[in-house]
Amino acid sequence: MEFKPYLKTVSALVLCNIFLTGCGGSSATNDQRTINVEPDATYTSQVVQPYSVATSTSVPRAICGAGSEPETGLQGQLPSEDYDSGRAARGYTCNTELISQLNYEYMGSSGSFNVMRYVDTKGHECAYFDTSNLSPINLFGDTAGVAVVDMSDLANPVLVDSLKTPAMLSPHESLILNEKRGLLIAVLGNPATYPGIIDIYDLSEDCREPKLRSSQLIAGVLGHESGISPDGNTFYTASALAPTVSAVDIKNPDEPKFLSVFPLNGHGISISDDGNTAYVTSLGIVPYGPPPELTGKGVEIFDVSEVQARLANPMMHRISNIVWDGNGAPQYAAPFRNRGRWYLFETDEFGAASSPGPGSARIIDVTDNTAPEIIADVRLEVHQEEHLTAIENDPDAASTPGYSAHYCDVERKESPTIAACSMGISGLRVFDIRNPYRPREIAYFNPPSDLRENRETISTISRPIFVRERKEIWYADSANFYVVRLTNNAWPEQ
């Protein structure tokens, strides 16, 4: 099979990007505009696992201890009756307590996709989050952009600044932090894609006063989602609805340099500890020519060692990919290691109260990158097909995100004990993953809200952040930024 016809398609898209962006950026950022794919012989390592959500099961329900306000219906459900009685407005909690919250509705905001935490070299603790799920809804507000929050008093977070450079005003899902280098980065994006202006801030000296290192339009880059190598030297962008994944050298954050662009319809991107493997969630729109039976929504695994080694005209070499029936839209896959084996905690978004049900999450064994295998589901009862009739009349259950998941992450890459997920109107859900084959729910937090008195919903779709030493999880929904602490010894020690 020849790749040349597909390269022409992708080349046209990249040229369109350059045209739309006026070929902007410094000469240092545009010295390569190559499209690189590997020989299609590597498709032989494709894995199509016989798997369907129709045969999956929900995880065991959390056992709620003192101080909890447990759910009244199915696991994860906000029943219509609870809205009518006023019970939904009181919220639902299990083994969690609220430490603080910061309301950002006054910002003209519609929520947050990413919450980040950083402690600078002087010990200042800060939080960062984007302030609109659908930019430019709050573009003209005084506090539009990425919020900078002083967390020195956990009980009273203080908004101290808002970053308003182009990518920070509309990062979509791309806001990302590299703790090793103290760099906060985003690419201009929206639900489809945008021409790629990349903003880089340095947080290391004083996290309360981020220092802008560069804000450049880089030809060949389109925005929506992102990833970063653990060493903090390579920034990846994914454009979701356009077939491009781009790699950018940010070793010198003052002069980011375009490396290469790959014809891949990627969504979320995570990178292995050594920087040599990329785990890319795929939306199943593949323009570059694999046989039809080998395409689909799932996870694609790539060797990106040529990018990491900075070879000339680096290529991504496909190692394998795994697809499955009944998913929504694969969002992000977080890598972690347990007892010498490597796994991905993968999340699907979208789906509603109709077959096959809302998107959820799963654990994939990638110890052998040539043979990934789904080993466990992370589903609530509201995600199960047999319960769709029971939830179909719940407020916003049939909308997006409804009860579907969006971002999940693990507390740490090495031997994590818990993972947490934002699951739409089900709120924040916390799982014990010490045994990756048998995850179980241990806590949840779905906050009180007066909005529910008018049958309005609040949705949680942000990436959760963990502070293990204080047993905290930081996250945001469509109304507030929260600091939540696990109680009743729910957070396992080991």
N, C-alpha and C positions, 0 to 999 in steps of 0.2 A: 504494500500500500504506500502510495506517495503522499508526503506531507505538503508538497508545494502548493496545491490549491488552497489549503487551509492557512498556510503562511501568508498567502496573498490577502485572505480575509482579515487576518489579524494585523497585517501590515497596514491595511487600509484604516483599521480602527486606530492604530497608533498614530498614523499620519493625521487622522481626523483630530486626535487629541492634541497633537502639536499645533494643528491649524487653529483649533478652538482656543488654545492657550497662547497663541501668537508667538510660538517658539521661544517663550520666555525663559528666564533663568540665566545664570552665568554660563560662560563657556565651560567652566569646570563641571557643571552639572549635566552637560549634554554632549559629552565626548563619545558616548556610545548610544546607539539606538538600534540594538539588534534584537531579533526574535529568535529564541533558542528552544528547540525541542529535541528530545532524544529519539533514536530509532524506535519504530513501533514494535520491534521484537520484544521490548520489555513488557508489552501487554500480556505476555504469557503468564505473568505472576499475578494477574487479576484474581481476586477472590470474590465470588458471588455466593455468600452464605445463604443456605436455605433457612430463612428466618422471617418471621412476620409478627407484627404486634398482635395479630389475632390470637396467637398462641402464648403471648407473654402474660406475666402476672404482676400485680402491684407489690411493692415492698411492704413488709410488716409495718403496722401503724406504730407511731411513737406512744410510749407509756408516759403519760403526763403526771408530773409531780406537783408538789405544793405551789400555790400561787398561779397555777395555770388557768386559762379560760378556754377549754377544749372546744373543738369543732362539734357541731350538733348533727351533721349529716355524714355523707361519704368523706373519706380522707381527701382533704383539699377543697371541699365544697363550701360555697356560700349559697345556701338554699334561698330560693325566692321567699319562702315563709319567714326566714330570718330578717330579710329586709322589711317585710311587712310588720313584724313584731317589734322591730328596733334592736333585736339581738345582734345583727350584723354590724351596727354602728359601734358596738362595744369592742369589736375586734376578737381575734382568736389567737391565743398564745399557748405554747406548750414548752415548758422548761426554758423559757426565755424571759428576760426583763428588759425594758427600755431604759437605757442610760441617758440618751439625749436625742434630740431631733432638730433639724433645721428646715423650716418651711421655706420653700422657694417658689411657691405659687405667685408671690408678689413680684417675682422676677419676670412674669409673663411666660413662665416655663411650662413645659409639658412633660418633664421627667428627665431621666438620665439613663444612658446606656452603660457608662463606665464610672466606677468609683475607684480612686487610687489613694494610697497612703504612702507617706515618705517621712523619714526622720533624718534631718540634715546633720552635718558634721558637728554642729553646736548643740544638738539634742532637741531642736524644735521639731514638733510633730504637726504634720499638716495633712489635710484631705483635699482631693481635687475631684470634681465631677463636671461633666457636660450638663448643660441646662435646658436642652430641648431635644426631645426624640424626633421631632419633625422640623428641623430648621428650614426656612427662616422664621418660624412662628414668633420667636422672641428676639428677632434680630435687632429691633430698634429699642429694646428695653435698656435701662441704665445698667443693669447687671447681666446682660446677655453675655454669652461666652462661657469659658471654663471657669468655674468657681474655685477660688483659692480660700481655704478655710483653716484658720488657726485652731488647732485641737489641744492647746496647752491645758485648757480646762475642759475635760471631756463632757462635763455636765452642761457646758455652755459654749458650744462651737460658735466661732465668730467668723463671718464672711469678711475677709480683709482685702480681696481684690477679685477682679474678673479679667481673664485673658481674652483680648479682643482682636488678635491677629486673625487673618482669614480662616485658617484651618481650625482655630479654636472657636470661632463663631459658628462653624458648621462642621464638626468633626464626624458626625454620624456615629459609627461604631468604632472609630479608629483611635481614640485616645488611649495611649499606652505609656507605661512608665518602666524604665530600666533602673532598678534600685542600685545596681553596681556602680553606674556612672552618674546617677542622679539626673537623668534626662527625661523630661516629659515631652511627648511627641504626638502629633496628630497630622492627618492629611485631610484636606478639604473633601467633604463627601456628603452624600444624601442617600435616600433609599435606593436610588438607581446607581448613579455614579456622577462624579465631578472631575474636571481637570485638576491635576495634582499639585496643589500648593502644599508644601510640607513646612510645618512650624516646629522648631526645636527650642525648648527652654531648659536652662540649667537650674536645678533646685539645690545644689549641694551646699552653697554658702549660707543661704537663708531660704528655707522652703516657703516662708511667708512672702517673699519678694522674688519670684521667679525671674531669671535673667534671660531675655530673648537672645539666642545665639544666631538664629537664622530663620527667615521666612521667605521661601523661594518657590517659584513655580518651576517644576522639573518636567520637561517634555518626556513623554513615554510613560508617565505615571497617571493613573486614574484612582480616585478615592472612593472608599466605602468602609472597608475593614482594614486591619493591619496586624502585623506581628513583628517581633524583634528578637534577634539572637541574644542569648544570655550574656555574651560579652559586651553587648550594647553597641556593637560596631556596624550592624546591618539592620536596616529597617525595611520591612516588606509591606507592600500594599496590595490589597485585593479589591477588585471593582465589582464583584458579585454579578451584575447583569451585563457586564462587558467582559470578554474573555482575555483578561490581562492580570497577571501577578507580576509585580515589579520589585526589583531589589535595588536598594539605595545604600551607598557607603556613607555612614555618618561618623566614621572614626574622628574626623574633624567636624564637629557640629557647626562650625562657622561656614563650612564649605561642603555641604552634602554633594555626593557625586552619583549620578545615575550609573548603574552597573549593567542591568539587562532587564528585559521584559519577556515573560513566558506566556504562551497562548493557553491559558487555563482559566476556567470559570470558577475561581476560588471564592470562598467566603471568609471564614475565620482561618487564621494561620498561627500555629504554635511550632516552636523550634526545639530540637533536642538540646541537652546540656552542652554537647560539644559543637553545636552549631551546624552539624553536617546533615541533619535530617529534618525535613519539614512535614508537618501533618496538616493537610489542607482540607477543610470541609468543602464538599462540592455540591453545587445546586443541580447538577445533572445536565447542564447545558454545555455540551462539549463541541467546539467548532472545528477541532483540528484533526478529526478523522479516525478515531478508534472504531472498531466494528460496533454496530448498534447494541449488540447484546452485552457489550462491556461498558456501557455508559449507565449512569444512574446517580441518584443522590446518595452520598455517603462520605467516606473519608478516603483521600488519596495521599499516598506516602511517597515522598520524593527524596532522592539524594541531592543535597545542595552543597556538597563539599567543594565544588568548583567556585561557587559564590563565596563560601567561607574562606577559601584559600586565595581568593582574588586572582583567579586565572583570567587571562584575556578572553573576552566573549564567553563568559561562564554559562553552562547549561544546567538545567534541572533534569535529572534522570529519574523517571518513574520507577519506583520499586514495586508497588502494588497498589491496589485500591479495593475497598470493600463496600458493597451496596446491600441494601435490604429493603424489604417491602414495608409499606405502611408508614414511612417516616413523613415528617413535615418538610422543613427546610433545614438541613444540617447547618448549625451555627458556629460551633467552636468545639475543639477537642483539646482538653488539658492533659498533658503527659504527667505521669507519676510512676514511682518505682516502689514495689513492695516485695521484700524478701528476694531480691535479685531479679525480679521480673518487671517488665515495663508494661504500662497500661495507658489507655486514654479514657478520660471521663468526657464522653461526647454528648452534646446537647442538640436537640432539634427545636426549632421554633415553628410557629404557625400551626394550623389545624383548629378545629372547632368542635361543637357538639354534633358532629356527624361522622360517619365512618371515614377513616379508621380511628378517629378521635384526635384530641389535642396532642401536639408534639411533646415529647418527654426527653429522657436521657438514657444512656447505657454505658457500660464499661466494656472496653475492647482490649484484648490482650495483643500487644504489639512487640512482645519479646523477640519474635522473629518477624521482622518487618516485611518479609516476603509472604507471610501467611497470617494476617490479622484475623482475630476471631472474637466475635461478640460472646461474652461470658456471663453477662448479667444485665437485666433491665433495671432502670431506676424510674419507676412509674408509680403515680398515686392512683387511688381508686377512680378519681375523676378522669383519668386518662384511659380507662378500660372501656373497650367497645361495648361490653355488656351493661355498662352504666350510662350510656349516652342518652337514653330516654329519660333517666332520672335527673339529668342535669340540663336538658335542652331548654327549660323555661327559666333557668337562673339568669339574672341580669348579666348581660354581656357574655354569656357562655358561648354564644354562637358567633361572636365577633373576634377580632384579632387584637390582643393576644388571647383573650378568653382565659382558659385554664392552662394554656400551653406554656412550656418552659421557654427560656431565652438564653440566659447565661448560667453555666455552672462552673465552679472551680474547686480546686482542692486546697487545703490549708498550707501545704508545702509539697514540693516534688518528691522528697525522700521520706518514705514511710509515713504518709499522711494518715491521720486517724479519722478525719471527717472531710466531707465535701458539702458545699451549700449551693442551692439553686434558686434563681429567681424564676417563679412559676406563675406569672400573670396575676390573675385575681386570687390565686391560692397563696400569694405572698412568698416570703422567704422560707425555704424548706432545708433542713439540715439532716445529713445522713452519716451513719457510721460505715466507713469503708475499709476497716481493718482487714476484713475478709472480702476481697473484691468480688468473689463469686456470690456472696450473700449480703449485699448492702441492706441496711434497714434504717428507717426513719427514727431520729432521736429527738427532734425538736422542730418547732416552726414558730413564725412570728408574722401575723397578719394584723396590722395595727388598728386601733380604734379610729373611726373617721366619721365626722358629721356628714360627709358627702353621701354616705349610704342611707341617710334618713330620707333623701330624695331619690333613692334607688340608683344613685350614681356609683360607679365603681372606681377603685384605684388599682393600678396594675404595676407589678414589680417585674422589671426586665433588666435591671443593672447587674453588672458583674459584682459578686460579693468579694470583700477583702477581709482577711483574718488577722487578728492580733492574739496569737496563741497564749502568750504569757498572761494576758488578762481575760482570756476566754471570750473575746469579743468578735463580732462580725459587723462590718460596716457595709451599708448598701443604700440604695435609693429606690423610690417608686415614683409614681406620677405626681406626688404631692410633697414629699419630704426626703431629706437625707437622714439616715438613722445610724445610731450606735446601739447595738443590741448585745446583751451578755447572756451566755448560756448559764442556766441554773440547775439545781438538783443533781449536780455531778454528771450532767448529760454529756459533757465533752470528755471522751475517754483519755486517760493519761497515755496509754500505749495500746 
